[in-house]
Amino acid sequence: MKRMFIDKETGKVVAVRGSSIRVYMPKELIDLLSRYDLEVEKLYGDYRMSEYRATSPRLIVVAKKR
């Protein structure tokens, strides 16, 4: 994604910022964290700490160093 910030008065671009998003499946994240000696303790599906499900709006991972 690329975001351009434009000065309202001059109409000139004052900044450009880019970002990218990578979507991981839970298994992929667990494997990736494991490679760095992190053990997944819990998966949550939202900021209210609801149980993670495939239909959850997000994936929040709680992990600890082994």
N, CA, C, O and CB atoms as a CASP TS submission, in Angstrom:
PFRMAT TS
TARGET T0000
AUTHOR 0000-0000-0000
METHOD Language model
MODEL 1
PARENT N/A
ATOM      1  N   MET     1       0.846  -1.153   0.000  1.00  0.00           N
ATOM      2  CA  MET     1       0.000   0.000   0.000  1.00  0.00           C
ATOM      3  C   MET     1       0.904   1.232   0.000  1.00  0.00           C
ATOM      4  O   MET     1       1.960   1.235   0.632  1.00  0.00           O
ATOM      5  CB  MET     1      -0.969  -0.011   1.215  1.00  0.00           C
ATOM      6  N   LYS     2       0.495   2.241  -0.689  1.00  0.00           N
ATOM      7  CA  LYS     2       1.244   3.485  -0.757  1.00  0.00           C
ATOM      8  C   LYS     2       0.308   4.632  -0.371  1.00  0.00           C
ATOM      9  O   LYS     2      -0.784   4.765  -0.924  1.00  0.00           O
ATOM     10  CB  LYS     2       1.852   3.704  -2.183  1.00  0.00           C
ATOM     11  N   ARG     3       0.749   5.457   0.585  1.00  0.00           N
ATOM     12  CA  ARG     3      -0.064   6.594   1.037  1.00  0.00           C
ATOM     13  C   ARG     3       0.667   7.885   0.710  1.00  0.00           C
ATOM     14  O   ARG     3       1.859   8.030   0.979  1.00  0.00           O
ATOM     15  CB  ARG     3      -0.364   6.505   2.566  1.00  0.00           C
ATOM     16  N   MET     4      -0.061   8.809   0.131  1.00  0.00           N
ATOM     17  CA  MET     4       0.511  10.115  -0.193  1.00  0.00           C
ATOM     18  C   MET     4      -0.162  11.176   0.676  1.00  0.00           C
ATOM     19  O   MET     4      -1.387  11.208   0.796  1.00  0.00           O
ATOM     20  CB  MET     4       0.339  10.446  -1.713  1.00  0.00           C
ATOM     21  N   PHE     5       0.643  12.032   1.272  1.00  0.00           N
ATOM     22  CA  PHE     5       0.130  13.117   2.095  1.00  0.00           C
ATOM     23  C   PHE     5       0.300  14.413   1.306  1.00  0.00           C
ATOM     24  O   PHE     5       1.400  14.777   0.891  1.00  0.00           O
ATOM     25  CB  PHE     5       0.868  13.186   3.484  1.00  0.00           C
ATOM     26  N   ILE     6      -0.827  15.092   1.117  1.00  0.00           N
ATOM     27  CA  ILE     6      -0.846  16.272   0.261  1.00  0.00           C
ATOM     28  C   ILE     6      -1.223  17.502   1.087  1.00  0.00           C
ATOM     29  O   ILE     6      -2.181  17.481   1.859  1.00  0.00           O
ATOM     30  CB  ILE     6      -1.835  16.081  -0.918  1.00  0.00           C
ATOM     31  N   ASP     7      -0.454  18.563   0.907  1.00  0.00           N
ATOM     32  CA  ASP     7      -0.731  19.831   1.573  1.00  0.00           C
ATOM     33  C   ASP     7      -2.002  20.416   0.955  1.00  0.00           C
ATOM     34  O   ASP     7      -2.071  20.604  -0.259  1.00  0.00           O
ATOM     35  CB  ASP     7       0.481  20.828   1.440  1.00  0.00           C
ATOM     36  N   LYS     8      -3.012  20.704   1.791  1.00  0.00           N
ATOM     37  CA  LYS     8      -4.293  21.216   1.284  1.00  0.00           C
ATOM     38  C   LYS     8      -4.150  22.572   0.602  1.00  0.00           C
ATOM     39  O   LYS     8      -4.849  22.855  -0.370  1.00  0.00           O
ATOM     40  CB  LYS     8      -5.295  21.325   2.419  1.00  0.00           C
ATOM     41  N   GLU     9      -3.264  23.393   1.098  1.00  0.00           N
ATOM     42  CA  GLU     9      -3.111  24.744   0.548  1.00  0.00           C
ATOM     43  C   GLU     9      -2.373  24.746  -0.788  1.00  0.00           C
ATOM     44  O   GLU     9      -2.783  25.435  -1.722  1.00  0.00           O
ATOM     45  CB  GLU     9      -2.371  25.627   1.539  1.00  0.00           C
ATOM     46  N   THR    10      -1.298  23.987  -0.881  1.00  0.00           N
ATOM     47  CA  THR    10      -0.477  24.020  -2.097  1.00  0.00           C
ATOM     48  C   THR    10      -0.814  22.911  -3.074  1.00  0.00           C
ATOM     49  O   THR    10      -0.532  23.022  -4.267  1.00  0.00           O
ATOM     50  CB  THR    10       0.975  23.931  -1.736  1.00  0.00           C
ATOM     51  N   GLY    11      -1.421  21.831  -2.567  1.00  0.00           N
ATOM     52  CA  GLY    11      -1.715  20.688  -3.419  1.00  0.00           C
ATOM     53  C   GLY    11      -0.496  19.832  -3.713  1.00  0.00           C
ATOM     54  O   GLY    11      -0.559  18.906  -4.523  1.00  0.00           O
ATOM     55  N   LYS    12       0.628  20.147  -3.045  1.00  0.00           N
ATOM     56  CA  LYS    12       1.867  19.402  -3.272  1.00  0.00           C
ATOM     57  C   LYS    12       1.974  18.214  -2.320  1.00  0.00           C
ATOM     58  O   LYS    12       1.508  18.254  -1.181  1.00  0.00           O
ATOM     59  CB  LYS    12       3.082  20.323  -3.103  1.00  0.00           C
ATOM     60  N   VAL    13       2.594  17.172  -2.820  1.00  0.00           N
ATOM     61  CA  VAL    13       2.847  15.985  -2.003  1.00  0.00           C
ATOM     62  C   VAL    13       3.932  16.338  -0.988  1.00  0.00           C
ATOM     63  O   VAL    13       5.017  16.786  -1.359  1.00  0.00           O
ATOM     64  CB  VAL    13       3.274  14.754  -2.891  1.00  0.00           C
ATOM     65  N   VAL    14       3.630  16.132   0.301  1.00  0.00           N
ATOM     66  CA  VAL    14       4.600  16.446   1.350  1.00  0.00           C
ATOM     67  C   VAL    14       5.262  15.190   1.913  1.00  0.00           C
ATOM     68  O   VAL    14       6.323  15.275   2.532  1.00  0.00           O
ATOM     69  CB  VAL    14       3.922  17.216   2.472  1.00  0.00           C
ATOM     70  N   ALA    15       4.654  14.045   1.706  1.00  0.00           N
ATOM     71  CA  ALA    15       5.243  12.794   2.178  1.00  0.00           C
ATOM     72  C   ALA    15       4.598  11.616   1.466  1.00  0.00           C
ATOM     73  O   ALA    15       3.435  11.664   1.066  1.00  0.00           O
ATOM     74  CB  ALA    15       5.082  12.654   3.707  1.00  0.00           C
ATOM     75  N   VAL    16       5.381  10.565   1.319  1.00  0.00           N
ATOM     76  CA  VAL    16       4.883   9.312   0.751  1.00  0.00           C
ATOM     77  C   VAL    16       5.364   8.202   1.675  1.00  0.00           C
ATOM     78  O   VAL    16       6.549   8.112   1.997  1.00  0.00           O
ATOM     79  CB  VAL    16       5.381   9.093  -0.744  1.00  0.00           C
ATOM     80  N   ARG    17       4.434   7.367   2.090  1.00  0.00           N
ATOM     81  CA  ARG    17       4.786   6.257   2.971  1.00  0.00           C
ATOM     82  C   ARG    17       4.206   4.970   2.399  1.00  0.00           C
ATOM     83  O   ARG    17       3.069   4.924   1.931  1.00  0.00           O
ATOM     84  CB  ARG    17       4.269   6.501   4.420  1.00  0.00           C
ATOM     85  N   GLY    18       5.018   3.945   2.454  1.00  0.00           N
ATOM     86  CA  GLY    18       4.582   2.659   1.947  1.00  0.00           C
ATOM     87  C   GLY    18       4.541   1.619   3.051  1.00  0.00           C
ATOM     88  O   GLY    18       5.258   1.721   4.046  1.00  0.00           O
ATOM     89  N   SER    19       3.707   0.636   2.865  1.00  0.00           N
ATOM     90  CA  SER    19       3.650  -0.481   3.802  1.00  0.00           C
ATOM     91  C   SER    19       3.155  -1.712   3.060  1.00  0.00           C
ATOM     92  O   SER    19       2.542  -1.624   1.996  1.00  0.00           O
ATOM     93  CB  SER    19       2.731  -0.155   5.017  1.00  0.00           C
ATOM     94  N   SER    20       3.440  -2.855   3.655  1.00  0.00           N
ATOM     95  CA  SER    20       2.938  -4.093   3.075  1.00  0.00           C
ATOM     96  C   SER    20       2.420  -4.971   4.206  1.00  0.00           C
ATOM     97  O   SER    20       2.860  -4.864   5.351  1.00  0.00           O
ATOM     98  CB  SER    20       4.045  -4.826   2.251  1.00  0.00           C
ATOM     99  N   ILE    21       1.501  -5.820   3.868  1.00  0.00           N
ATOM    100  CA  ILE    21       0.886  -6.700   4.847  1.00  0.00           C
ATOM    101  C   ILE    21       1.056  -8.134   4.376  1.00  0.00           C
ATOM    102  O   ILE    21       0.819  -8.451   3.211  1.00  0.00           O
ATOM    103  CB  ILE    21      -0.615  -6.352   5.055  1.00  0.00           C
ATOM    104  N   ARG    22       1.468  -8.992   5.291  1.00  0.00           N
ATOM    105  CA  ARG    22       1.586 -10.416   4.998  1.00  0.00           C
ATOM    106  C   ARG    22       0.586 -11.140   5.887  1.00  0.00           C
ATOM    107  O   ARG    22       0.567 -10.936   7.100  1.00  0.00           O
ATOM    108  CB  ARG    22       3.055 -10.942   5.232  1.00  0.00           C
ATOM    109  N   VAL    23      -0.224 -11.962   5.300  1.00  0.00           N
ATOM    110  CA  VAL    23      -1.235 -12.704   6.057  1.00  0.00           C
ATOM    111  C   VAL    23      -0.694 -14.111   6.342  1.00  0.00           C
ATOM    112  O   VAL    23      -0.280 -14.829   5.432  1.00  0.00           O
ATOM    113  CB  VAL    23      -2.599 -12.771   5.272  1.00  0.00           C
ATOM    114  N   TYR    24      -0.710 -14.483   7.618  1.00  0.00           N
ATOM    115  CA  TYR    24      -0.237 -15.793   8.035  1.00  0.00           C
ATOM    116  C   TYR    24      -1.392 -16.623   8.591  1.00  0.00           C
ATOM    117  O   TYR    24      -2.304 -16.094   9.227  1.00  0.00           O
ATOM    118  CB  TYR    24       0.878 -15.656   9.082  1.00  0.00           C
ATOM    119  N   MET    25      -1.340 -17.907   8.344  1.00  0.00           N
ATOM    120  CA  MET    25      -2.253 -18.841   8.981  1.00  0.00           C
ATOM    121  C   MET    25      -1.670 -19.164  10.357  1.00  0.00           C
ATOM    122  O   MET    25      -0.460 -19.039  10.545  1.00  0.00           O
ATOM    123  CB  MET    25      -2.457 -20.145   8.110  1.00  0.00           C
ATOM    124  N   PRO    26      -2.495 -19.576  11.326  1.00  0.00           N
ATOM    125  CA  PRO    26      -1.981 -19.874  12.666  1.00  0.00           C
ATOM    126  C   PRO    26      -0.805 -20.852  12.658  1.00  0.00           C
ATOM    127  O   PRO    26       0.180 -20.632  13.363  1.00  0.00           O
ATOM    128  CB  PRO    26      -3.090 -20.435  13.521  1.00  0.00           C
ATOM    129  N   LYS    27      -0.892 -21.910  11.884  1.00  0.00           N
ATOM    130  CA  LYS    27       0.188 -22.910  11.829  1.00  0.00           C
ATOM    131  C   LYS    27       1.491 -22.278  11.345  1.00  0.00           C
ATOM    132  O   LYS    27       2.563 -22.583  11.868  1.00  0.00           O
ATOM    133  CB  LYS    27      -0.206 -24.082  10.902  1.00  0.00           C
ATOM    134  N   GLU    28       1.400 -21.403  10.350  1.00  0.00           N
ATOM    135  CA  GLU    28       2.593 -20.727   9.832  1.00  0.00           C
ATOM    136  C   GLU    28       3.248 -19.875  10.915  1.00  0.00           C
ATOM    137  O   GLU    28       4.470 -19.882  11.059  1.00  0.00           O
ATOM    138  CB  GLU    28       2.232 -19.853   8.619  1.00  0.00           C
ATOM    139  N   LEU    29       2.440 -19.144  11.673  1.00  0.00           N
ATOM    140  CA  LEU    29       2.982 -18.307  12.753  1.00  0.00           C
ATOM    141  C   LEU    29       3.611 -19.151  13.849  1.00  0.00           C
ATOM    142  O   LEU    29       4.688 -18.823  14.347  1.00  0.00           O
ATOM    143  CB  LEU    29       1.885 -17.425  13.346  1.00  0.00           C
ATOM    144  N   ILE    30       2.953 -20.222  14.224  1.00  0.00           N
ATOM    145  CA  ILE    30       3.478 -21.109  15.265  1.00  0.00           C
ATOM    146  C   ILE    30       4.827 -21.673  14.827  1.00  0.00           C
ATOM    147  O   ILE    30       5.769 -21.702  15.619  1.00  0.00           O
ATOM    148  CB  ILE    30       2.479 -22.259  15.568  1.00  0.00           C
ATOM    149  N   ASP    31       4.929 -22.119  13.582  1.00  0.00           N
ATOM    150  CA  ASP    31       6.190 -22.654  13.063  1.00  0.00           C
ATOM    151  C   ASP    31       7.273 -21.573  13.013  1.00  0.00           C
ATOM    152  O   ASP    31       8.420 -21.824  13.381  1.00  0.00           O
ATOM    153  CB  ASP    31       5.978 -23.251  11.664  1.00  0.00           C
ATOM    154  N   LEU    32       6.913 -20.392  12.563  1.00  0.00           N
ATOM    155  CA  LEU    32       7.868 -19.287  12.476  1.00  0.00           C
ATOM    156  C   LEU    32       8.389 -18.899  13.858  1.00  0.00           C
ATOM    157  O   LEU    32       9.595 -18.729  14.038  1.00  0.00           O
ATOM    158  CB  LEU    32       7.219 -18.073  11.799  1.00  0.00           C
ATOM    159  N   LEU    33       7.508 -18.760  14.816  1.00  0.00           N
ATOM    160  CA  LEU    33       7.913 -18.404  16.176  1.00  0.00           C
ATOM    161  C   LEU    33       8.769 -19.495  16.798  1.00  0.00           C
ATOM    162  O   LEU    33       9.707 -19.205  17.540  1.00  0.00           O
ATOM    163  CB  LEU    33       6.686 -18.143  17.046  1.00  0.00           C
ATOM    164  N   SER    34       8.453 -20.733  16.503  1.00  0.00           N
ATOM    165  CA  SER    34       9.209 -21.865  17.031  1.00  0.00           C
ATOM    166  C   SER    34      10.667 -21.821  16.570  1.00  0.00           C
ATOM    167  O   SER    34      11.569 -22.186  17.324  1.00  0.00           O
ATOM    168  CB  SER    34       8.559 -23.183  16.599  1.00  0.00           C
ATOM    169  N   ARG    35      10.893 -21.381  15.351  1.00  0.00           N
ATOM    170  CA  ARG    35      12.261 -21.277  14.825  1.00  0.00           C
ATOM    171  C   ARG    35      13.117 -20.312  15.647  1.00  0.00           C
ATOM    172  O   ARG    35      14.343 -20.420  15.671  1.00  0.00           O
ATOM    173  CB  ARG    35      12.229 -20.822  13.364  1.00  0.00           C
ATOM    174  N   TYR    36      12.457 -19.373  16.318  1.00  0.00           N
ATOM    175  CA  TYR    36      13.167 -18.379  17.130  1.00  0.00           C
ATOM    176  C   TYR    36      12.998 -18.655  18.625  1.00  0.00           C
ATOM    177  O   TYR    36      13.069 -17.747  19.453  1.00  0.00           O
ATOM    178  CB  TYR    36      12.665 -16.967  16.801  1.00  0.00           C
ATOM    179  N   ASP    37      12.775 -19.919  18.943  1.00  0.00           N
ATOM    180  CA  ASP    37      12.654 -20.388  20.332  1.00  0.00           C
ATOM    181  C   ASP    37      11.531 -19.710  21.108  1.00  0.00           C
ATOM    182  O   ASP    37      11.671 -19.442  22.301  1.00  0.00           O
ATOM    183  CB  ASP    37      13.953 -20.168  21.056  1.00  0.00           C
ATOM    184  N   LEU    38      10.445 -19.440  20.448  1.00  0.00           N
ATOM    185  CA  LEU    38       9.251 -18.909  21.105  1.00  0.00           C
ATOM    186  C   LEU    38       8.168 -19.971  21.079  1.00  0.00           C
ATOM    187  O   LEU    38       7.924 -20.603  20.051  1.00  0.00           O
ATOM    188  CB  LEU    38       8.760 -17.599  20.418  1.00  0.00           C
ATOM    189  N   GLU    39       7.525 -20.160  22.211  1.00  0.00           N
ATOM    190  CA  GLU    39       6.461 -21.158  22.339  1.00  0.00           C
ATOM    191  C   GLU    39       5.125 -20.443  22.468  1.00  0.00           C
ATOM    192  O   GLU    39       4.952 -19.586  23.335  1.00  0.00           O
ATOM    193  CB  GLU    39       6.708 -22.093  23.562  1.00  0.00           C
ATOM    194  N   VAL    40       4.184 -20.798  21.604  1.00  0.00           N
ATOM    195  CA  VAL    40       2.865 -20.170  21.630  1.00  0.00           C
ATOM    196  C   VAL    40       2.081 -20.699  22.819  1.00  0.00           C
ATOM    197  O   VAL    40       1.924 -21.908  22.991  1.00  0.00           O
ATOM    198  CB  VAL    40       2.096 -20.430  20.310  1.00  0.00           C
ATOM    199  N   GLU    41       1.593 -19.776  23.633  1.00  0.00           N
ATOM    200  CA  GLU    41       0.788 -20.147  24.801  1.00  0.00           C
ATOM    201  C   GLU    41      -0.701 -20.068  24.522  1.00  0.00           C
ATOM    202  O   GLU    41      -1.477 -20.879  25.028  1.00  0.00           O
ATOM    203  CB  GLU    41       1.129 -19.257  25.975  1.00  0.00           C
ATOM    204  N   LYS    42      -1.105 -19.083  23.710  1.00  0.00           N
ATOM    205  CA  LYS    42      -2.540 -18.881  23.476  1.00  0.00           C
ATOM    206  C   LYS    42      -2.758 -18.112  22.188  1.00  0.00           C
ATOM    207  O   LYS    42      -1.949 -17.264  21.814  1.00  0.00           O
ATOM    208  CB  LYS    42      -3.189 -18.134  24.657  1.00  0.00           C
ATOM    209  N   LEU    43      -3.856 -18.414  21.512  1.00  0.00           N
ATOM    210  CA  LEU    43      -4.296 -17.675  20.333  1.00  0.00           C
ATOM    211  C   LEU    43      -5.636 -17.017  20.662  1.00  0.00           C
ATOM    212  O   LEU    43      -6.532 -17.662  21.205  1.00  0.00           O
ATOM    213  CB  LEU    43      -4.414 -18.615  19.078  1.00  0.00           C
ATOM    214  N   TYR    44      -5.765 -15.753  20.335  1.00  0.00           N
ATOM    215  CA  TYR    44      -7.025 -15.029  20.538  1.00  0.00           C
ATOM    216  C   TYR    44      -7.530 -14.524  19.192  1.00  0.00           C
ATOM    217  O   TYR    44      -6.755 -14.321  18.257  1.00  0.00           O
ATOM    218  CB  TYR    44      -6.839 -13.842  21.539  1.00  0.00           C
ATOM    219  N   GLY    45      -8.833 -14.327  19.112  1.00  0.00           N
ATOM    220  CA  GLY    45      -9.448 -13.909  17.857  1.00  0.00           C
ATOM    221  C   GLY    45      -9.830 -12.452  17.778  1.00  0.00           C
ATOM    222  O   GLY    45     -10.263 -11.977  16.728  1.00  0.00           O
ATOM    223  N   ASP    46      -9.672 -11.725  18.896  1.00  0.00           N
ATOM    224  CA  ASP    46      -9.984 -10.294  18.901  1.00  0.00           C
ATOM    225  C   ASP    46      -9.380  -9.654  20.144  1.00  0.00           C
ATOM    226  O   ASP    46      -8.764 -10.333  20.965  1.00  0.00           O
ATOM    227  CB  ASP    46     -11.521 -10.055  18.852  1.00  0.00           C
ATOM    228  N   TYR    47      -9.561  -8.340  20.277  1.00  0.00           N
ATOM    229  CA  TYR    47      -8.983  -7.615  21.406  1.00  0.00           C
ATOM    230  C   TYR    47      -9.710  -7.860  22.726  1.00  0.00           C
ATOM    231  O   TYR    47      -9.234  -7.445  23.783  1.00  0.00           O
ATOM    232  CB  TYR    47      -8.982  -6.147  21.109  1.00  0.00           C
ATOM    233  N   ARG    48     -10.853  -8.529  22.672  1.00  0.00           N
ATOM    234  CA  ARG    48     -11.557  -8.915  23.907  1.00  0.00           C
ATOM    235  C   ARG    48     -11.079 -10.263  24.413  1.00  0.00           C
ATOM    236  O   ARG    48     -11.621 -10.810  25.372  1.00  0.00           O
ATOM    237  CB  ARG    48     -13.072  -8.957  23.675  1.00  0.00           C
ATOM    238  N   MET    49     -10.053 -10.791  23.753  1.00  0.00           N
ATOM    239  CA  MET    49      -9.432 -12.071  24.099  1.00  0.00           C
ATOM    240  C   MET    49     -10.388 -13.254  23.932  1.00  0.00           C
ATOM    241  O   MET    49     -10.345 -14.213  24.702  1.00  0.00           O
ATOM    242  CB  MET    49      -8.926 -12.027  25.526  1.00  0.00           C
ATOM    243  N   SER    50     -11.244 -13.171  22.922  1.00  0.00           N
ATOM    244  CA  SER    50     -12.112 -14.297  22.586  1.00  0.00           C
ATOM    245  C   SER    50     -11.275 -15.403  21.953  1.00  0.00           C
ATOM    246  O   SER    50     -10.214 -15.147  21.384  1.00  0.00           O
ATOM    247  CB  SER    50     -13.256 -13.854  21.629  1.00  0.00           C
ATOM    248  N   GLU    51     -11.762 -16.620  22.059  1.00  0.00           N
ATOM    249  CA  GLU    51     -11.067 -17.761  21.465  1.00  0.00           C
ATOM    250  C   GLU    51     -10.904 -17.552  19.965  1.00  0.00           C
ATOM    251  O   GLU    51     -11.824 -17.076  19.300  1.00  0.00           O
ATOM    252  CB  GLU    51     -11.829 -19.073  21.745  1.00  0.00           C
ATOM    253  N   TYR    52      -9.742 -17.904  19.434  1.00  0.00           N
ATOM    254  CA  TYR    52      -9.506 -17.771  17.998  1.00  0.00           C
ATOM    255  C   TYR    52     -10.303 -18.822  17.235  1.00  0.00           C
ATOM    256  O   TYR    52     -10.342 -19.992  17.615  1.00  0.00           O
ATOM    257  CB  TYR    52      -8.002 -17.900  17.677  1.00  0.00           C
ATOM    258  N   ARG    53     -10.934 -18.383  16.156  1.00  0.00           N
ATOM    259  CA  ARG    53     -11.645 -19.256  15.221  1.00  0.00           C
ATOM    260  C   ARG    53     -11.281 -18.819  13.807  1.00  0.00           C
ATOM    261  O   ARG    53     -10.782 -17.712  13.608  1.00  0.00           O
ATOM    262  CB  ARG    53     -13.203 -19.204  15.450  1.00  0.00           C
ATOM    263  N   ALA    54     -11.522 -19.661  12.849  1.00  0.00           N
ATOM    264  CA  ALA    54     -11.217 -19.320  11.457  1.00  0.00           C
ATOM    265  C   ALA    54     -11.966 -18.077  10.993  1.00  0.00           C
ATOM    266  O   ALA    54     -11.529 -17.408  10.057  1.00  0.00           O
ATOM    267  CB  ALA    54     -11.555 -20.488  10.547  1.00  0.00           C
ATOM    268  N   THR    55     -13.082 -17.760  11.632  1.00  0.00           N
ATOM    269  CA  THR    55     -13.876 -16.592  11.253  1.00  0.00           C
ATOM    270  C   THR    55     -13.571 -15.361  12.106  1.00  0.00           C
ATOM    271  O   THR    55     -14.229 -14.331  11.956  1.00  0.00           O
ATOM    272  CB  THR    55     -15.344 -16.922  11.353  1.00  0.00           C
ATOM    273  N   SER    56     -12.590 -15.454  12.992  1.00  0.00           N
ATOM    274  CA  SER    56     -12.234 -14.322  13.857  1.00  0.00           C
ATOM    275  C   SER    56     -11.710 -13.155  13.016  1.00  0.00           C
ATOM    276  O   SER    56     -11.116 -13.370  11.960  1.00  0.00           O
ATOM    277  CB  SER    56     -11.172 -14.748  14.907  1.00  0.00           C
ATOM    278  N   PRO    57     -11.929 -11.922  13.481  1.00  0.00           N
ATOM    279  CA  PRO    57     -11.477 -10.760  12.712  1.00  0.00           C
ATOM    280  C   PRO    57      -9.958 -10.592  12.694  1.00  0.00           C
ATOM    281  O   PRO    57      -9.426  -9.906  11.821  1.00  0.00           O
ATOM    282  CB  PRO    57     -12.105  -9.514  13.268  1.00  0.00           C
ATOM    283  N   ARG    58      -9.257 -11.208  13.645  1.00  0.00           N
ATOM    284  CA  ARG    58      -7.796 -11.112  13.689  1.00  0.00           C
ATOM    285  C   ARG    58      -7.222 -12.289  14.441  1.00  0.00           C
ATOM    286  O   ARG    58      -7.956 -13.089  15.020  1.00  0.00           O
ATOM    287  CB  ARG    58      -7.349  -9.796  14.341  1.00  0.00           C
ATOM    288  N   LEU    59      -5.929 -12.389  14.430  1.00  0.00           N
ATOM    289  CA  LEU    59      -5.234 -13.437  15.156  1.00  0.00           C
ATOM    290  C   LEU    59      -4.209 -12.759  16.068  1.00  0.00           C
ATOM    291  O   LEU    59      -3.276 -12.110  15.596  1.00  0.00           O
ATOM    292  CB  LEU    59      -4.549 -14.464  14.174  1.00  0.00           C
ATOM    293  N   ILE    60      -4.397 -12.919  17.364  1.00  0.00           N
ATOM    294  CA  ILE    60      -3.474 -12.380  18.354  1.00  0.00           C
ATOM    295  C   ILE    60      -2.772 -13.563  18.990  1.00  0.00           C
ATOM    296  O   ILE    60      -3.421 -14.490  19.475  1.00  0.00           O
ATOM    297  CB  ILE    60      -4.212 -11.497  19.429  1.00  0.00           C
ATOM    298  N   VAL    61      -1.433 -13.534  18.988  1.00  0.00           N
ATOM    299  CA  VAL    61      -0.637 -14.647  19.476  1.00  0.00           C
ATOM    300  C   VAL    61       0.092 -14.212  20.742  1.00  0.00           C
ATOM    301  O   VAL    61       0.742 -13.167  20.772  1.00  0.00           O
ATOM    302  CB  VAL    61       0.367 -15.134  18.393  1.00  0.00           C
ATOM    303  N   VAL    62      -0.026 -15.034  21.791  1.00  0.00           N
ATOM    304  CA  VAL    62       0.752 -14.831  23.008  1.00  0.00           C
ATOM    305  C   VAL    62       1.786 -15.946  23.048  1.00  0.00           C
ATOM    306  O   VAL    62       1.443 -17.129  23.035  1.00  0.00           O
ATOM    307  CB  VAL    62      -0.162 -14.828  24.306  1.00  0.00           C
ATOM    308  N   ALA    63       3.067 -15.553  23.097  1.00  0.00           N
ATOM    309  CA  ALA    63       4.146 -16.538  23.077  1.00  0.00           C
ATOM    310  C   ALA    63       5.184 -16.161  24.122  1.00  0.00           C
ATOM    311  O   ALA    63       5.277 -15.010  24.549  1.00  0.00           O
ATOM    312  CB  ALA    63       4.793 -16.632  21.668  1.00  0.00           C
ATOM    313  N   LYS    64       5.960 -17.160  24.520  1.00  0.00           N
ATOM    314  CA  LYS    64       7.029 -16.899  25.490  1.00  0.00           C
ATOM    315  C   LYS    64       8.316 -17.549  25.004  1.00  0.00           C
ATOM    316  O   LYS    64       8.298 -18.524  24.252  1.00  0.00           O
ATOM    317  CB  LYS    64       6.647 -17.429  26.904  1.00  0.00           C
ATOM    318  N   LYS    65       9.413 -16.993  25.446  1.00  0.00           N
ATOM    319  CA  LYS    65      10.739 -17.524  25.117  1.00  0.00           C
ATOM    320  C   LYS    65      10.935 -18.842  25.832  1.00  0.00           C
ATOM    321  O   LYS    65      10.645 -18.952  27.024  1.00  0.00           O
ATOM    322  CB  LYS    65      11.860 -16.521  25.500  1.00  0.00           C
ATOM    323  N   ARG    66      11.430 -19.857  25.113  1.00  0.00           N
ATOM    324  CA  ARG    66      11.685 -21.168  25.738  1.00  0.00           C
ATOM    325  C   ARG    66      12.926 -21.139  26.579  1.00  0.00           C
ATOM    326  O   ARG    66      13.291 -22.152  27.176  1.00  0.00           O
ATOM    327  CB  ARG    66      11.811 -22.255  24.686  1.00  0.00           C
TER
END
